[in-house]
Amino acid sequence: MLETVDKLYLELSQITTAKTRNDIELDRVLEDERRRGKLLGDILNCDEGEALPSEIKSRIAAELIGRGRPTNNGGPGE
């Protein structure tokens, strides 16, 4: 019985891209992180971003750098 189930699973996996609950949760977390990173980047790089307190700009930049995203906050070399 288990052998039959294994064979059916292998055949089914050839035609579908089923996701486990963990895969779906990981996709959700990654999408949340992507949206958060985009929001932080947009805040930091908007014209009004220059009016933000320097501590907040530094925290946003640190978050973006921690995610491997480039920043454009007008610092040295930019």
Buried (B, 14 or more C-beta within 10 A) or exposed (E): EEEEEEEEEEEEEEEEEEEEEEEEEEEEEEEEEEEEBEEBBEBBBEEEBEEBEEEEBEBBBEBBEEEEBEBEBEEEEE
